[in-house]
Amino acid sequence: MPLAGIKVLELGTLIAGPFCARMLAEFGAEVIKVESPDGGDPIRKWRVLKDGTSLWWSVQSRNKKSLTLNMKHAQGREIARRLALEADIIIENYRPGVLEKWELGYEQLKALDPSTIMVRLSGFGQTGPMKDLPGFGAIGESMGGLRYVSGHADRPPVRVGVSIGDSVAALHGVIGAMMALRHRDATGGKRKGEGQMVDVALYESVFNLMESLVPEFDHAGVVRERTGGSLPGIVPSNTYTTSDGENIVIAGNGDAIFKRLVLAMGRIDMAGNPELERNDGRVKHTQMIDDAIQAWCDTQTIDSALVVLKAADVPAGKIYSVRDMMTDPQFLARDMFEQHQFADGTPVKLPAISPKLSATPGYTKWLGPTLGQHNDEVLQSLGYSAEAIAAMKQDGVL
């Protein structure tokens, strides 16, 4: 796999840091996840459980090795420091300053190894007046602009149904890690090359997705507002409901596409209206166009609407639930589900790994590990004897 031979130390819990490390593990990196002996990562107990462990855990921590360390214990911190100096990449998402107290901060490790690469994910970054505040995905989504533009204009902002802020930050962390690794290797490699800190703030990662909000406001004084299911300023692109109660997205916003759409709907009058030929003209008649499309959808089932729109070459799609995904021919043709089983033999499907690499694809070696499953393996690789490991267990280090 593409990251074979790369060692990663994961220090952190829940979503952003662990998701970042998860992607590296999925593509071959050896990821050692440090967990508290007292229950481990809280995500182990989140949402739907199987025998007391979260089903999410089986995905979020696949291919990782679990090592329990009591970071309040000096020997626990020393083991973590040894692992950090061996690692190619360190990923952490503690509040800024915590690692420094443990003598595991970036500058402290860089003094020992200039090639150190540390990905630091936090709510507000490592600098600025808010750096010491606790940061959660919901706050990042709000401050970064996503919540403000999500929902209907006459109602309070809504959230996306997944932890999108954390996940977007994690993806920025992966990108930063790969850039830093490339630079380190180009400047001499491990021990000799130039490492760096990748400073990822949740709110900035969300802000990075906000398209043209800044120049629109700075140049034209425009504050983009919530527009429900539509795409603001691009008409028509909205969500409609069919006669059988299903929801369908129809994107007829290209000039030629719009004409094909209204002809497929039998609205010759709209197809010949010069005011609707271009997007800037259609924007002025957004409500009228949306009402016409909804009136047509009222006469169609989801299946019949999709047939008509496909024949007219109009981009459209049903809004999928996970039930729809699990039986969809496109998902199945792309092998988007992996079949695995738990330790007791119970079968379970996991989402397949993305992106798909043609020569060196990622794959799942094992599901999320049990707490401390790899203690002996990791510690023995550091040179600790069986007796020393047993003594550490007795002393509460592990």
N, C-alpha and C positions, 0 to 999 in steps of 0.2 A: 504494500500500500504506500501511497505517496509520502506519508509521515513516519514510515518505519525507521526506527533508530532515534527518533526525537523523544526526549523525556520531558514530561510536563508535571509540575506540582500544582495541585489545586488546593487552595486555601480559601474556603468560603462556604456559604450555604445558600439554599433555596434556588434562585432562578438564574440571574444574570451570569455570575461567574461559572457556576456548574454547567449552564448551557454552552457557554464559550468552550469550556474544557471538553464537553461531550462531543462537539463537532471535531475537535482534534483527535479524540479517541476513536471516533467512527472512521477516520481515515488513517489509522495505524499508529498514532502516537501512544506511547506508554504513559498513561495518566494515573498518577497516584493521588487519590483524594484523601485528604486528612480530615477526620471527623472526631468530634468529641466522643469519648467513651460513654458519656451519659446520654444515650439515645441517638447520637449522630445527627445528620442533617434533618431539620424539621420536615422537609418535603417527604421523608419516609412515611409520614403519617397524614399527608394531605389527600383530600378528596376520596375517591373510591379505593378501598383497600382489598387486598387478597392476603388472607392469613396474617392480618395486622400490618402489612406493608403496602404502601401506595402503589397502584398500577403505574402511576406517573414515574415512580422511581425506576421501574424496569426500563423505561426509555431514557430518562434524564441521566442515568448513570451507567448505561450500557458500555461495556468495554473498559470500565474504570476499575482500578484496584482500591479497595477500602483499607485505610490504615487508621487506627484509633490512636490519638495522641492527646494527652492532657496538657494543653498549652499553658496552664497555670503552674506546671511542674517544670523546673529548670531542665531536667533531662528530656522532657517532651519537646521543649523549645530547641534544645541542642540537636535532636534528631531531625526536626523540621529544617534547621539551618543546614545540616549536612545534605539533606535531600534538595534544598534550594540551590546549593552550590553545585550539585550534580546535574540539576535540571537545565534543559535548554530554554524552557519558558516557565515562568511562575505566573499563575492566575489567582488573583485575590479580589474579594469584594467586601472586605471589612470597612468599617468607617475609617476615614483617614486618621492616621496616628496610631492605630492599634498595632500594626506590624512593627512600627518603630519602637514601641514599648517592649516588644518581644525580641528586639534586635534583629528583625527580619525585614526592615524597611529597604526600599530600593537603594538609597545611597549607602546604607550599611553593607549590603551585599555587593554592590558595585565596587566598593573599596577593596573587597576580597577577590572579586572576579569582574573585570571591566566588560566582559561579554554578556553580563546578566541582562536578560530580557524579562521585564515584569509587566504584565497586563493588569492594570488597576481599574476596577469597575466600581463606581460609587454614584450616589445620587446627583452630586453637584461638582465632581472633580476634586482634584487634590489641592486646588488653590481657590481664592475668592472668599467673600464674606460668609458664604453658606457651606463651605467645605466640611465643617464639623457637624452639620445637621444630618440626622438619619434620612436616607433616601430610599423611596420605594417606587416601583414602576408607575403606580397611579399618580404620584407626585410628578414624576418625570413626564408622563403623558400630558398632565395638566399644564405644567410650566413650559413644556416644549411646543405647545400649540395644538396638539392633536385633539384633546378633549373639546377645545373651544369650537372647532369646526365640525364636530361629530354630533349628529342628532338633527332634530327639527327646530326651525327658527323660533317657534312659539313654545318650546319646552326647554328645560335645563339640558346641558350637555350630557351625553351618554358615554359609556366606556365600550371598547371592543370586548368581546366575550372571552378573550384570552389575555395573558400577561404580555401584551405587545411591547410595552416600554422596556421591560427586562430583556425580552428576546431580541429586540432591535439593538439594544446596547451590547448584548452578547455577540451578535453578528459583527458589529463594529470592532469588538475585541478580537475576534478571529482575524478580520482583515488586518488590523494593526499588528497582531502577532506575526502574521505571514510576512508583512512588510519589514518588520523589525528583524525577523529571522533571515530574510533575504539580504538585508543590509549587513547583519553580523557576519554572514558567510562570505559576502563580497569583500569584507574588510579583514578577513583572516580566520573566521570560524570560531568555534568554541575555544575559550580561554584567551585567544589572541585578537578576535574581532571586536568591533564596537557594539555593545549592547545599548539598550535604551528602555525608557519607561513608556508604556502605552497608557495614556491617561484618558479613560472613557467615562464620561458623565452621562447618566441616563437621560437627563433633560436635553442635552446636546445631541444625543443620538436620535431622539424623536424630532428635535428641531431640524436636523439634517434632512428629514423627509418632507419638510414643509414647502416644497416647490417654490413658488414665486411670492410668498407672503411678504417678505422683506422689501423687495423693490416695488411691489404694488403699493405698499403703504408709504414708503419713502418718496417715491416719485409722484404717485397719484392720490395719496391719502386714503387709499381703499383698505378697509379692514374686512377680510373675508369672513363671512358669517356662516352659520349652519344652514344647510340646504336639504336636509333629509337624505333621501336616497339618490338625489340627482348630483351631477357633476357641475359645479358652478361655472357659468359662463360658456358652457359647451352643451349644445342642445341639438337633438334630444339624447340624453343619457341618464336613465332613471330606472327605478324599480316599479313594476306594475304587478297587479294581481289578476290571475286568470279565473275563469268561471268555476274551476274546481278547487279554488282556494290556495293554489300554489303561487309562489312569487317568482317573477322572471325579470332579469335585467336585459334591457334592450339599449344598445349603443348605436343609434342612427345618426351620429353627430358629423360624419363626413358628408360633404355636399352631395356626392353621387350616391352614398349609402342612404341618405335621407330620402332621396327621390325614389330609390328602390323600395324603401320601407313603406312610404305612403301609397305607392302603387300597389304593393302587396296587400295593403289594408283596404284597397278600393277607393282611396281618397284622391281621385284624379284632380280635384280642385286644388288640393294642397300641392300636388306635384307641379302644377302649372302656375303657382303663385310666385311672382318674381320676388316678393318680399322674403320668401322662405328659401331662396336658392343658396344663400350663404349664411354661415354661422352667425355673423353679427346681426343679420336681419332676423334670424330665428330666435335669438336671445330675447328680442323685444316681444315675442309671442310665445314665450316658454309655456305659460299656463294653458293656452289654447292647444298647443301641440301635445302637451302631456295629457290633457283631457281627451283628445282625439285618440291617442294611443291606448289610454285606459278603456275608452268606450269599445275599441276593437278587441282588447283583451277580455272584456266582459262577455264576448261571444265565442271565446276560444278556451279549450282546455290547455293545460301546459304542453301536452304532447302535440296537439294540432297547431298551436302557436309556433312551436319550435320547428315543425315540419315546414310551415309556410315561410318562416323567416330564413331557414336554411336554404330553401329553394331560391329565395330572393337575394341570397348572399349578404344577409344583414347579421352582424354580430349580436348574438343573444344567448342567454343561458339561464337555466334553472338555478335558483339558490339552493345549494346542497346542504343537507344535514349529513352527519357521519353515516347514517343508514344509507343515504343515497351513494355516498362515496364507496362504501364497501361492496357494492354490486355494480358499479359503473364500469362499462367496457374500457373507457380510457384509463382509469386508475388500474384496472386489471392488466391491460395490455402493457402498461408501463411498469408492472411489478411493484406497485406502490405499497404493498403489504408484505411483511415477512412473517412466516409461521415459525413460532418457537414454542417452548414449553417450560413451565416452572419446574422446580426441583422435584415436586411430587408427581410430575407427569401431566399436569393439567395444560392443555394447549392454550396458546394465546397469540394473537396477531399484534405486531408492532408496525408503526409506520416505517417504510423503507427509508434509506439514507439518501439525502440530496445534498449537493447536486450530483448528477450522474457523470462520472468520469469514464471515458471509453476504454482507457488502458489500465487505470489503477483505481477502480471503484472502491468505495468504503463498504464495510459489511459489519454485521453484529457478531462478535465472538462470544459474548455472554451477556445476560441480562444484568441489571443493577445488582451489585454484590451485597451479601449480608454484611452487617456491621462488623468491621475488623477482620473480614474474611482473609485479607492478604497480609495481616500483621507479620506472621512468621516469615513469609516469602520476602517482604520488603526489608525487614530488619536483618535477615540473614544476608541479603545482598549488600548491606552496609558493613558486614563483618561481625555482627552480634552473634554470640553463641546461643544455643538452646537454653543454657543455664541463665545467661544474662537476660534473655527475653522473659523467662519465667520469673526472674526477680523483678523485672519492670512491671509485669502484671501484678505481682504481689504488692509492689510499692504504689500502685495507682497511676503509673505513667501511661499505661495503655488502656 
